[in-house]
Amino acid sequence: MPNAEQELVAAVMDGLVDLAAMAIDPKDGSLYEDPHPMRLRTYEDEHLMVWYQTIPHRSRVYLKRVNL
């Protein structure tokens, strides 16, 4: 993946990590009310689509796939 795309993915993931730290999903709201908090999630904008998973008990967000 070219450097410009890597930087874009890194910026998006930084934002998703910040939201997960506050227990917020960008589409669905509170992670506290989610019956399946570790499900595979998606985020997309005009440049990319990412699949990721939040693991609250490990304080982690895992990037699973990127489509540019």
C-alpha positions as CSV (number, residue, x, y, z in Angstrom):
1,M,0.0,0.0,0.0
2,P,1.5,3.4,-0.9
3,N,2.5,5.8,1.9
4,A,-0.4,8.2,1.3
5,E,-2.9,5.5,1.7
6,Q,-1.2,4.1,4.8
7,E,-1.4,7.6,6.4
8,L,-5.1,7.8,5.6
9,V,-5.8,4.4,7.1
10,A,-3.7,5.3,10.2
11,A,-5.7,8.5,10.6
12,V,-9.0,6.7,10.3
13,M,-7.9,4.0,12.8
14,D,-6.7,6.7,15.3
15,G,-10.2,8.1,15.2
16,L,-11.8,4.7,15.6
17,V,-9.6,3.9,18.6
18,D,-10.5,7.3,20.2
19,L,-14.2,6.5,19.7
20,A,-13.8,3.0,21.1
21,A,-12.1,4.4,24.1
22,M,-15.2,6.4,24.8
23,A,-17.4,3.3,24.0
24,I,-18.9,4.9,20.9
25,D,-19.4,3.3,17.5
26,P,-19.4,5.9,14.6
27,K,-22.6,4.5,13.1
28,D,-24.5,2.8,15.9
29,G,-23.9,5.0,19.0
30,S,-23.0,3.5,22.4
31,L,-21.1,0.3,22.6
32,Y,-22.5,-0.2,26.0
33,E,-26.0,-0.9,24.5
34,D,-24.6,-3.2,21.7
35,P,-25.7,-6.8,22.3
36,H,-22.7,-8.0,20.2
37,P,-19.9,-5.6,21.1
38,M,-17.1,-7.7,19.4
39,R,-18.9,-8.1,16.0
40,L,-17.1,-7.1,12.8
41,R,-17.8,-3.4,12.1
42,T,-17.3,-1.3,9.0
43,Y,-16.4,2.3,8.5
44,E,-16.4,4.0,5.1
45,D,-15.9,7.5,3.7
46,E,-15.2,8.8,0.2
47,H,-11.7,7.4,0.1
48,L,-11.8,4.0,1.8
49,M,-13.7,1.3,3.6
50,V,-12.3,-0.6,6.6
51,W,-13.5,-3.6,8.5
52,Y,-12.5,-3.6,12.2
53,Q,-13.3,-5.2,15.5
54,T,-13.4,-3.8,19.0
55,I,-12.4,-6.0,21.9
56,P,-13.3,-4.0,25.0
57,H,-11.9,-6.3,27.6
58,R,-8.5,-6.1,25.9
59,S,-8.8,-2.4,25.2
60,R,-8.0,-3.1,21.5
61,V,-9.3,-2.2,18.1
62,Y,-8.2,-4.7,15.4
63,L,-8.1,-3.7,11.7
64,K,-9.3,-6.7,9.6
65,R,-9.5,-5.4,6.0
66,V,-9.1,-2.2,4.0
67,N,-10.6,-1.4,0.6
68,L,-9.3,1.7,-1.2
